[in-house]
Protein backbone atom coordinates (compact mmCIF):
# COMPACT_ATOMS: atom_id res chain seq x y z
CA UNK A 1 0.00 0.00 0.00
CA UNK A 2 1.49 3.36 -0.95
CA UNK A 3 1.91 5.94 1.76
CA UNK A 4 -1.04 8.36 1.85
CA UNK A 5 -0.44 12.07 1.61
CA UNK A 6 0.63 13.99 4.71
CA UNK A 7 -2.24 15.85 6.36
CA UNK A 8 -1.56 19.55 6.69
CA UNK A 9 -1.41 20.54 10.37
CA UNK A 10 -3.68 23.32 11.55
CA UNK A 11 -2.82 25.92 14.17
CA UNK A 12 -1.33 24.26 17.26
CA UNK A 13 -0.98 20.90 15.51
CA UNK A 14 2.00 18.76 14.49
CA UNK A 15 2.27 16.31 11.60
CA UNK A 16 3.87 12.98 12.42
CA UNK A 17 5.48 13.24 8.98
CA UNK A 18 7.57 16.15 10.28
CA UNK A 19 8.96 14.02 13.13
CA UNK A 20 12.57 12.85 12.69
CA UNK A 21 14.08 9.49 11.90
CA UNK A 22 15.92 8.46 14.01
CA UNK A 23 13.42 9.51 16.67
CA UNK A 24 13.78 12.40 19.09
CA UNK A 25 12.98 12.40 22.82
CA UNK A 26 11.55 15.52 24.40
CA UNK A 27 10.05 16.47 27.77
CA UNK A 28 6.30 16.81 28.10
CA UNK A 29 5.05 19.93 29.84
CA UNK A 30 1.64 18.45 30.64
CA UNK A 31 -0.13 16.32 33.22
CA UNK A 32 -0.27 12.75 31.93
CA UNK A 33 -2.52 10.09 33.48
CA UNK A 34 -3.15 6.38 32.99
CA UNK A 35 -6.36 4.75 34.24
CA UNK A 36 -6.87 1.01 34.47
CA UNK A 37 -9.15 -1.26 36.46
CA UNK A 38 -11.34 1.67 37.42
CA UNK A 39 -8.61 3.76 39.04
CA UNK A 40 -5.73 6.07 38.19
CA UNK A 41 -2.57 3.96 38.23
CA UNK A 42 -0.17 6.67 37.03
CA UNK A 43 -0.03 10.44 37.11
CA UNK A 44 2.97 12.47 36.03
CA UNK A 45 4.17 15.93 35.16
CA UNK A 46 7.63 14.49 34.37
CA UNK A 47 6.82 12.43 31.25
CA UNK A 48 8.79 12.45 28.02
CA UNK A 49 7.61 11.59 24.53
CA UNK A 50 9.37 9.89 21.65
CA UNK A 51 8.71 11.43 18.23
CA UNK A 52 9.33 9.28 15.16
CA UNK A 53 8.32 9.76 11.53
CA UNK A 54 4.82 8.40 10.79
CA UNK A 55 4.04 7.52 14.42
CA UNK A 56 1.97 9.27 17.04
CA UNK A 57 4.20 9.98 20.05
CA UNK A 58 4.73 7.31 22.69
CA UNK A 59 4.62 8.83 26.18
CA UNK A 60 7.02 7.48 28.84
CA UNK A 61 6.47 8.09 32.56
CA UNK A 62 8.90 7.68 35.45
CA UNK A 63 8.24 4.31 37.13
CA UNK A 64 7.81 6.06 40.50
CA UNK A 65 4.76 7.86 39.11
CA UNK A 66 2.88 4.54 38.85
CA UNK A 67 0.90 3.16 41.79
CA UNK A 68 2.96 0.57 43.63
CA UNK A 69 2.11 -2.94 42.43
CA UNK A 70 0.51 -1.82 39.15
CA UNK A 71 3.52 -2.93 37.06
CA UNK A 72 4.45 -6.62 37.24
CA UNK A 73 7.48 -7.87 35.27
CA UNK A 74 6.45 -9.96 32.26
CA UNK A 75 8.40 -12.39 30.11
CA UNK A 76 9.75 -11.58 26.70
CA UNK A 77 11.54 -8.71 25.01
CA UNK A 78 11.46 -6.88 21.71
CA UNK A 79 14.05 -4.84 19.87
CA UNK A 80 13.90 -1.33 18.44
CA UNK A 81 16.59 -0.42 15.94
CA UNK A 82 16.93 2.97 17.63
CA UNK A 83 16.16 2.51 21.32
CA UNK A 84 17.44 -1.03 21.87
CA UNK A 85 15.93 -3.94 23.82
CA UNK A 86 12.54 -3.38 25.44
CA UNK A 87 11.26 -5.32 28.42
CA UNK A 88 7.60 -5.66 29.40
CA UNK A 89 5.23 -5.34 32.33
CA UNK A 90 1.77 -6.69 32.91
CA UNK A 91 -0.44 -3.83 34.11
CA UNK A 92 -2.50 -4.76 37.19
CA UNK A 93 -5.24 -2.92 39.08
CA UNK A 94 -7.50 -4.71 41.54
CA UNK A 95 -8.74 -7.86 39.81
CA UNK A 96 -7.90 -6.53 36.33
CA UNK A 97 -4.75 -7.48 34.42
CA UNK A 98 -3.49 -6.42 30.99
CA UNK A 99 -0.63 -8.73 29.98
CA UNK A 100 2.45 -7.12 28.40
CA UNK A 101 0.68 -3.76 28.17
CA UNK A 102 3.62 -1.64 29.31
CA UNK A 103 7.24 -1.57 28.24
CA UNK A 104 10.53 0.08 29.13
CA UNK A 105 14.19 0.19 28.13
CA UNK A 106 16.42 -0.66 31.08
CA UNK A 107 19.59 0.18 29.11
CA UNK A 108 18.56 2.15 26.03
CA UNK A 109 20.87 2.78 23.11
CA UNK A 110 23.07 5.90 23.06
CA UNK A 111 20.98 9.00 22.46
CA UNK A 112 17.98 7.56 24.31
CA UNK A 113 19.37 7.49 27.84
CA UNK A 114 16.64 9.90 29.00
CA UNK A 115 13.98 7.18 28.65
CA UNK A 116 16.02 4.61 30.62
CA UNK A 117 13.62 2.89 33.02
CA UNK A 118 10.68 5.14 32.05
CA UNK A 119 7.49 3.21 31.28
CA UNK A 120 5.08 3.52 28.36
CA UNK A 121 1.70 1.82 28.03
CA UNK A 122 -0.48 0.81 25.10
CA UNK A 123 -3.33 3.30 25.54
CA UNK A 124 -5.80 0.97 23.81
CA UNK A 125 -5.29 -1.62 26.54
CA UNK A 126 -5.95 0.83 29.36
CA UNK A 127 -9.32 2.23 30.47
CA UNK A 128 -8.16 5.72 29.62
CA UNK A 129 -5.01 7.77 29.14
CA UNK A 130 -5.00 11.57 29.17
CA UNK A 131 -2.66 14.43 28.34
CA UNK A 132 -3.67 17.63 30.14
CA UNK A 133 -7.18 16.21 30.52
CA UNK A 134 -7.61 15.27 26.84
CA UNK A 135 -8.48 11.61 26.36
CA UNK A 136 -5.92 9.89 24.13
CA UNK A 137 -6.88 7.73 21.16
CA UNK A 138 -4.76 4.63 20.62
CA UNK A 139 -2.66 4.13 17.52
CA UNK A 140 -4.13 1.36 15.37
CA UNK A 141 -2.55 -2.08 15.33
CA UNK A 142 -1.09 -4.21 18.07
CA UNK A 143 2.60 -3.40 17.76
CA UNK A 144 3.05 0.36 18.22
CA UNK A 145 1.87 2.24 21.28
CA UNK A 146 1.33 5.79 20.03
CA UNK A 147 -0.87 8.29 21.83
CA UNK A 148 -3.08 10.35 19.49
CA UNK A 149 -4.35 13.75 20.65
CA UNK A 150 -6.04 16.58 18.77
CA UNK A 151 -2.64 18.24 18.33
CA UNK A 152 -1.34 15.39 16.13
CA UNK A 153 -2.24 14.71 12.49
CA UNK A 154 -1.27 11.78 10.26
CA UNK A 155 -1.80 9.58 8.50
CA UNK A 156 -0.45 7.20 11.13
CA UNK A 157 1.46 3.98 10.64
CA UNK A 158 0.09 0.92 12.45
CA UNK A 159 -3.14 -0.02 10.71
CA UNK A 160 -3.26 -3.06 8.41
CA UNK A 161 -1.44 -2.29 5.15
CA UNK A 162 0.84 0.39 6.62
CA UNK A 163 3.72 -1.83 7.76
CA UNK A 164 5.89 -0.94 4.74
CA UNK A 165 5.60 2.83 5.05
C-alpha positions, 0 to 999 in steps of 0.5 A: 500500500502506498503511503497516503499524503501527509495531512496539513497541520492546523494551528497548534498541531504537528504532523507525524510526517515532520517528526525525525528518523531516528526519533527524538525524545523531548520532555512533556510539559503536561499532566499525563494520566493512565487509568486502568481497572477503574482507578488512576494507576499513574499520574505524572508531570515528568513524562517524556515523549518519543517522536518518530516519523509516521508515528503518534508519540509514545509517552514514557512516565517515570516508574515512581509515578505509577501506583505501587504494584501496578507494574508486574514484570512480564516475560519476553523482550522486543528490539527497536533499531533505535532505542534497543531492547525493550522489556515488558510489564503486565499492568495490574489494578485490583482484579484486572490485568493487561498482559504485556501492556507496558514496556521500558528500556532498562539500558537504552541505546546511546541517544535515548538514555533519557527514557532509561527505566521510564514506562510507556503503556499501550493506551488501547489496553488501558481504560483511559489515558490523558494528556492535560485532561484530553483523552488519548486515542490509541494508535491502530494495530497491536505493535506500536503504542502511540498516543493520538491527541487533537494536536497530532495529524497523520496519517499514522502507521500501524493499521493493516497495510501500513507496515511498509511505510 
